[in-house]
Amino acid sequence: MEFAPPTRDDEKPDVAAVEQPVVTLDALIAEAWRANPEILEARRRYDARVARVPQMSALPEPTLSIASVGNLLPFSVQVGDPSSARMVSFMQEIPFPGKLALRGKIAALEAEAERWNYEQTWRRVISELKVAYYELYFVDKSLEIVNRIKGLLEQFLRIAEARYQVGKAAQSDVLRAQTELSILQERWEVLERRRASAVAFINALLNRPPETPLGRTAEVKKGVLPFSLEDLYRMAAAGSPELKRQERVMDSRHYQIALAQKEFYPDFAVGVQYMQRPAMPEMWGFSINVKLPLYFWRKQRPALEEAEAEWAQARQQREGVRAQLFFRVKDLYLMAMTADRLLRLYEEGIIPQATLTLESSIASYQVGTVDFLTLITNLITVLTYETNYYEQLVTFQKSLAQLEPLIGRELVR
């Protein structure tokens, strides 16, 4: 009996997989922009911060007062009584010069920090979606490989059973084939569980019910990382949304110190009053009020110390973010480079050699020069190496996707 030679999955896809609808990464990303709650919430939070900026630099609301004196009946006066009058007054508080400008600057910096947080959020969500998609792609490819190897094993089992019946093979050959089929079934179940988990995670990112079905993934082409580690460090320092956000927070804390220093100076209020008296001349009055910071050692001085401590805390937090950022960049870079080298090794050496070994053992088994154990071992070796190839391909793609929110630039699509 002739054996079908092993083929790569991109040359001979599984029939069941072909019948499933193809889901592209671009389509999922477009849906994430429309439906992901984290992205939408971060955008609204940024909009709220922007709307807050003009409020913080505006003058306090003025006060308008209407009153009457000299009679129990409201707004009535006693004729002939000079102390009886109707009064209207207008009062406007005016903060010490520079305070409103500083409050507006602080609010603007907080809004800018929120903008970077929004970018960090959507870049992280899209990165997570890409990682989940590549995980799903790996599972789909692994299922195709298992399905193809299962077909070959079933073919081997039938040959072993036929030979055993005529006394040309040992019963152990049949049992070994049955055992390997059971192991493949176990692997299939694990992969199906991983696929269901990946689909549920993608559905969560898209704000779908967890049970929403998802078709098979499109073919993933290996991306390119044209940057050195030093290039990535520079990109992260210049474009990381997380680092940019922390820098804006630190800037706002710096202006908080300046505002706290301004609080040692008094605020003012100016007012104008009008008095209407019956049968007597109208009267006008003007006033200037000063709010004295007499208790500065209980209020303004601790507020300044608080602002200085918050600025120091923000600076240290920025340094921590920067250190962690560079660590993650290097870790992902090393992961990508290792996966890239292993991919070439599998593609140019290991898989072709393992496939030739299997084909040779199939031919040798047919003429009785190779035992069944060697044949099965070579088949499982091909299964392992082909699975490892796609695992390294996905590892490379995942590393690039996870680098994107760190450097603020798209690397894979």
Residue pairs with C-beta under 8 A, 6 or more apart in sequence:
1 155
1 158
1 159
1 366
2 366
3 152
3 155
3 156
3 362
3 366
4 151
4 152
4 155
5 355
5 359
5 362
6 148
6 149
6 152
6 355
6 358
6 359
6 379
6 382
7 148
8 351
8 386
9 141
9 144
9 145
9 148
9 386
10 219
12 148
13 144
14 143
14 144
14 147
14 148
16 147
17 140
17 143
17 144
17 216
20 215
20 216
21 215
21 216
22 215
22 216
22 217
22 218
23 214
23 215
23 216
23 217
23 218
24 218
25 129
25 130
25 133
25 217
25 218
25 413
26 413
28 129
28 133
28 202
28 206
29 126
29 129
29 130
31 206
32 39
32 125
32 126
32 129
32 205
32 206
33 39
33 122
35 206
35 207
35 208
36 122
36 125
36 205
36 206
36 207
37 207
38 121
38 125
39 121
39 122
39 125
42 117
42 118
42 121
42 122
43 118
45 114
45 117
45 118
46 111
46 114
46 115
46 117
46 118
49 107
49 110
49 111
49 114
49 115
50 111
50 114
52 107
52 110
52 111
53 104
53 107
53 108
53 111
54 104
55 107
56 100
56 103
56 104
56 106
56 107
57 100
57 101
57 103
57 104
57 107
58 100
59 92
59 93
59 94
59 95
59 100
60 92
60 93
60 95
62 90
62 91
62 92
62 93
63 89
63 90
63 91
63 92
64 88
64 89
64 90
64 91
65 87
65 88
65 89
65 90
65 91
66 75
66 86
66 87
66 88
67 86
67 87
67 89
68 74
68 75
68 76
68 77
68 84
68 85
68 86
68 87
69 83
69 84
69 85
69 87
70 77
70 78
70 81
70 83
70 84
70 85
71 77
71 78
71 84
75 86
77 84
77 85
77 86
77 276
77 277
77 278
78 84
78 278
79 278
79 279
80 278
80 279
82 277
82 280
84 277
84 278
85 275
85 276
85 277
85 283
86 275
86 276
87 273
87 274
87 275
87 276
88 273
88 274
89 271
89 272
89 273
89 274
89 285
90 271
90 272
90 273
91 269
91 270
91 271
91 287
91 289
92 269
92 270
92 271
93 267
93 268
93 269
94 267
94 268
94 269
94 270
95 267
95 268
96 262
96 265
96 266
96 267
96 268
98 262
99 259
99 262
99 263
99 267
102 255
102 258
102 259
102 262
103 259
105 255
106 252
106 255
106 256
106 259
109 248
109 249
109 251
109 252
109 255
110 248
110 249
110 252
112 248
113 245
113 246
113 248
113 249
113 252
114 245
116 241
116 242
116 244
116 245
116 248
117 241
117 245
119 241
119 408
120 241
120 242
120 245
120 405
123 241
123 404
123 405
123 408
124 405
125 205
126 404
127 401
127 402
127 404
127 405
128 201
128 205
129 202
129 205
130 397
130 398
130 401
130 404
130 412
131 398
131 401
131 402
132 198
132 201
132 202
132 205
133 202
133 217
134 220
134 394
134 397
134 398
134 401
135 194
135 198
135 394
135 398
136 195
136 198
136 199
136 202
136 214
136 217
137 217
137 220
137 390
137 394
138 390
138 391
138 393
138 394
139 191
139 194
139 195
139 198
140 195
140 216
140 217
141 387
141 390
142 187
142 191
142 387
142 390
143 188
143 191
143 192
143 195
145 383
145 386
145 387
145 390
146 184
146 187
146 188
146 191
146 383
147 188
149 184
149 379
149 380
149 382
149 383
150 181
150 184
150 188
152 379
153 177
153 180
153 181
153 184
153 376
153 379
154 181
156 177
156 372
156 375
156 376
156 379
157 174
157 177
157 178
157 181
160 169
160 173
160 174
160 177
160 372
161 174
163 169
163 173
164 170
164 171
164 173
164 174
169 372
170 372
172 372
173 372
173 373
176 372
176 373
176 376
177 372
177 376
180 376
180 379
180 380
199 212
199 213
199 214
200 210
200 211
202 214
203 209
203 210
203 211
203 212
203 214
204 210
220 393
220 394
220 397
222 343
222 393
222 396
222 397
223 396
223 397
223 400
223 411
223 412
225 333
225 336
225 337
225 340
225 400
225 411
227 235
229 329
229 330
229 333
232 329
232 333
232 403
232 407
233 326
233 329
235 407
235 408
235 409
236 243
236 325
236 326
236 329
236 406
236 407
236 408
237 243
237 322
238 408
239 407
239 408
239 409
240 325
240 405
240 406
240 407
240 408
241 405
241 408
242 321
242 325
242 405
242 406
243 318
243 321
243 322
243 325
244 408
246 314
246 317
246 318
246 321
247 318
249 314
249 317
249 318
250 311
250 314
250 315
250 317
250 318
253 307
253 310
253 311
253 313
253 314
254 311
256 307
256 310
256 311
257 304
257 307
257 308
257 311
259 307
260 300
260 303
260 304
260 306
260 307
260 308
261 304
263 293
263 299
263 300
263 303
263 304
264 293
264 296
264 300
264 304
265 293
266 290
266 291
266 292
266 293
267 290
267 291
268 288
268 289
268 290
268 291
269 287
269 288
269 289
269 290
269 291
270 286
270 287
270 288
270 289
271 286
271 287
271 288
271 289
272 284
272 285
272 286
272 287
273 284
273 285
273 286
273 287
274 282
274 283
274 284
274 285
275 282
275 283
275 284
275 285
276 282
277 283
293 299
293 300
325 406
328 402
328 406
329 403
329 406
329 407
332 399
332 402
332 403
332 406
333 399
333 403
335 395
335 399
336 395
336 396
336 399
336 400
336 403
339 392
339 393
339 395
339 396
339 399
340 396
342 388
342 392
343 389
343 392
343 393
343 396
346 385
346 388
346 389
346 392
347 389
350 385
351 382
351 385
351 386
351 389
354 378
354 381
354 382
354 385
355 382
357 378
357 381
358 378
358 379
358 381
358 382
361 370
361 374
361 375
361 378
362 375
364 370
365 371
365 372
365 374
365 375
397 412
400 411
400 412
401 411
401 412
403 411
404 410
404 411
404 412
